[in-house]
């Protein structure tokens, strides 16, 4: 049977909670396999300094908890998920356009010192003081994911960061039968993909909703 006639499955490789949230955005009948390619590991950092920081820059929801109670302090947040968590923590939030580039004019307009708590691996260094508060450690693909990639049916793969794109492409099985359809969140994420692909659809905007729309497009039969 030609692979085009087989139903595509979505392979989600973000950390488990993030993948589960994204899966909930997809139609209920879409087949999904979750196999995180990295896990978030908190690292020792100067928590008191973050708690005293006049203002924060958050480019990941994983960093919000490291900064202590918001107490009305200003926080520049990369997108809606990070902004929502920062508001819950008590920060006065200004939301960016979905990527680090969109934070640059907000940083330039800030009238107080800012600190950027972030992971050990960052896609873009921002022009503010940074502090590593977590690491993103590689995790091997699950047996379920490897079987999926070795099968004949298409696999739709969202790519949410340059690092996860690189890690996933390096973790692919030696014999890859499944036609891949990539849904990168950005050109930067796609540029780090080192594996083969059948086709790709760039997210129309750099956030979960943009990636979701790209995934929905790729789930339809492709010529």
Buried (B, 14 or more C-beta within 10 A) or exposed (E): EEBEEBEBBBBBBBBBEBBEBBBEBBEEEBBBBBBBBBEBEEEEBBBEEBEEBEBBBBBBBBBBEBBBEBEEBBBBBBBBBBBBBBBEBBBEBBBBBBBBBBBBEBBEEBEEEBBBBBBEBBBEEBEBEBBBBBBBEBBEBBEEBBEBBBBEBBBBBBBBBBBBBBBBBEBBBEEBEBBBBBBBBBEBBBEBBEBEBBEBBBBEBBBBBBBBBBBBBBBEEBE
